[in-house]
Amino acid sequence: MATVQLTEKNFQDVIEGNDIVLIDYWAPWCGPCRAFGPVFEKASDKHPEVVFGKVNTEEERGLAEAFAIRSIPTLMIFRQKVLVFAQPGMLPANVLEDLIEQVKALDMEKIRKEIAEEEARKTQEAQPAAAAAG
């Protein structure tokens, strides 16, 4: 599968409409980005069930800002609308392949439960502080 150009217009639909989405934040002037591009493209051919999206940070500054992209290339992976991986730097093909397999194997029910527990803990911690301030 060829990569998909992600924009502010289609970003949300792509994330919400697919199980696994890998996103490569890049720019045309970036040497490491140009080196990682073919690795990313080749992986997209090997995994047609996964969406591989590219965000040109020069053209989509809003998306880069929304995700606090400070270095490129940066790789992000969403699984069932949950951001499960974010890391700057290019990856060798074998590392990217291993990462994709790890994401496919994730127990999303367990991850959602952990997220809910963390959010509940933060809410409980915030309540005494709010009561003391009020």
N, C-alpha and C positions, 0 to 999 in steps of 0.2 A: 504494500500500500504506500502510495506517495505521501509525503508529509502535507499537512494542512497549514496554511498561513492563518495564524490567529490574530484577530483584531478586537478592539473593544466591542464591536458589533456582534461577533460570533463567539467570543470567548465563553460566556456563560452557557450558551446552548451546547457547545462542545463538551464542557465539563459535566453538565447535567445529563447529557444524552449518551454518555459512554461510560463503560465500566472502568477502564484504565486509560489515562491520558498522560503521555510524556510531553513535556514542554521544554524546548530549547530556546532560551533567551539569548540573542546574538545581535551582532551588528556587522555590516559589510566590511568595515575597516579593520575588524578584529582578526588578527592572524590565528590565534587559537580557535576562534569560532569557525573560521574557514577550514581548519584542520579537523575539527570535530564534526562538521557538517556531513561528510561522506560516511562516517561511522554511524551517525544518527540515521541517515537515509538507508543504509544497509540493514540496520536493525529493524527499520519500519517494513522492509521487504520480508524479513523473517517472521514478523509478528503481525499478520494482517488483522487480528482480532483486537489489537491495541491501536489507539489513535496517537500519532506522533505529530505534534504541533510545533510550529516555529513562530516566535515573536521577534520581529525586527525592532529592537529597542530604539532605533532612530525614528522609525515611523509610528511606533506605538508607545510613546513616552508615558501615557496614562497607565497602561498595563505595567510597564516597568516600575513606575512609582508606586502603584497599588500593591505590588509584591516586594517593594523595597529592594529592587535589583541594584546592587552596588558593583558587581563584577560580572563580566561575561567571558566565556559562556557560563550560564547558570542553567542547571537542569532541575526541573520540578516534576514530580509525579503525583497525580491525583488518582485515587482508587475509590470508586463509588462516592464521588464528590468530596472526599477527604484528602487534604494534602498530607501525603505520607513520606515524601522525600523532597528535600531542597538542598542543593549544594552547588557552589560555584566551581568552575574548573572543568576542563575536558576530561573525559573518561576513555580509557582504551576499550576496544570492542569487547574483549572478554569480560571486563568489569561491568560494562553496560548490560551485556547479556545476563550475567549473574544477577544484577540488580533487578532486571525485568522479571526473572524467574522468582526472585524473592517477593516482589510485589504481587505477582500472580498467586503466590502461596499464602498471602496474609489472611488471617482470620478476622474479617472485617467486623463481625459481630463482637468479638473480644475488644477490638480497637474502639468501636463506638461505645461500648460499656466503659472502657477506661477514660474516654473523653468525657462522658457524662459524669463519671465519678470525680474527675478533676474539676469540672465546671461547678459541681455541687460543693466541693471543698472550697473553691474560691468564693462562692456565694456566701457560705457560712463564715468565712474569714472576714468578708466585707461587712456583714451585718453588725457585728459588735463595734467596728470602727464607725459605721454610720450612726449607730445609736449613741455612741459617746460624743460624736460631733453635734448631734441634734439636741 
